[in-house]
Amino acid sequence: MSGEVFFYIVVAVLALFSLRRFLVTRSVTAYSPSEVEEKTHSSHGVLLLDVRTDKEWSQNHIKGAHHIPLHQIGRRYTELEKHKGREIICYCQSGNRSLTAAVRLKRLGFTTAHMKGGLVEWNFRKLR
């Protein structure tokens, strides 16, 4: 196999993985911080899940949220089984880890969403 053919195969595989990731992440609902706050005050019965590190959690978090760091979701998701009938809205510092967590939990059968902008946007909104 020539180097050029190998290059095109690698590019095609990377493009397929990127397309798959794009399609999976598009299937997860994204809420603004205002929408999340509205949902927590309504009768929707949502669960907020903070997926940041222990250190980040101890510095600041949304009152009433459950905490499972992203790197522990694979072994601790059973803690969420009792909430299977509720929408779980994941959040992190900026919105990236929360999307990853929401995708992982969705694959495990949970109803998930994530908060766009994370705590950065949540706190910024409170300052306006």
N, C-alpha and C positions, 0 to 999 in steps of 0.2 A: 504494500500500500504506500503510495507516495505521500509525502508530507502535506501536499496541498489537499488531497482527499481526506486525510486525517484531520486537518484543520477544519474543513467544512463539516465533518461529522461532529466534532467537538462543538462547533458553533450551533449546529442544529440541536444537539442535546441540551445545551445551555438555554437556547431559545424555548424549547419545549418545557423545561423546568420553570423558566420565568413565566411563561404563559399559564402553566398550571397554578403557580403561586398567585398570579394575578386573579385568576378565576376563583380560586378558593377564598382569597381575601375579599373579593367583591361580594361573596355570599354572606359576609358577616356585617350586620348592621352597625353603623357608626353614629353615635349620638354626640351632640355638642354638650359641653358642661351644663348649659341651661336646660337642655332636654333631660339630662340625667337628674338634675335637681328636681325638675318637675315630676319625673317618674318616681323618685324616692318619696315625694310628698303626696302622691296620689295612691289609689288603691291597687296599683299594678303589681305590688308585691315583688319588686325586683331585689336582687342581691348584688351589692357592690363588692367586687373582688379586687383587692390591691395586690398586684403581682410584682411589686418592687422588692428590693432587698430588705432584710431586717433593719439595717441601719437607716435606710430611707423611711421605712415605716415608723421607726421610733422618733424620727425628727418631725414628721407631719403626716397625717392621713385624714381621710374623710370619716367623720364620726359615724359609727355603725357598720363600717365596712369589715369584711372578712379578709384575712391576710394569708396568702400562700405565694411565696416568691416564685417567679416563673420557672426557675431551675428545679423547683420541687413539685410542680404540678403533676408530673408523671407518676410520682409515688404517693401524692397526697390528695388526688382528685376524689377519692372515696369520701373525704370529709364533706364533699358537696352533694353526695347522693341524695340526702334529705331535701335538697333544693331543686331536684330534677324538674319539678313542675313550674319553677319560676325562671324568669329571664335573669341570667347572670351577666352583669355589665362589668367587664374588666377595665381596670385603669392602671396606669403607671405614671412615670414622670412626664413623658412627652407624647405617648400614644403608640409607640412602636412595639414595645413588649406586650402591651395589652392586646394588640391585634394578634400577635403570635399566640398568646394564651387563649384568646377567644377561638381561634382556629383549632387549637389542640383540644379544647373542651368540646367544641362542636363535633369533632370527630369521635368523641367519646359519648355522644348522644345528648349533650346538654343544649339548652337554648341559650345562645350567647350573643353578646354585642360588645362593643368597646367604646370608650370615651375618647373622642378626637382631642388631641392636644394635651391630654393627661392633666396632671396636677398643675402644670405650668399655666394652662388655659383656665383651669378651675380657679386658681388663686388670682390670676390676672383679672378675670371677670369680676371677682369680689372687690377688686381695687377700683374699678371704674365707677 
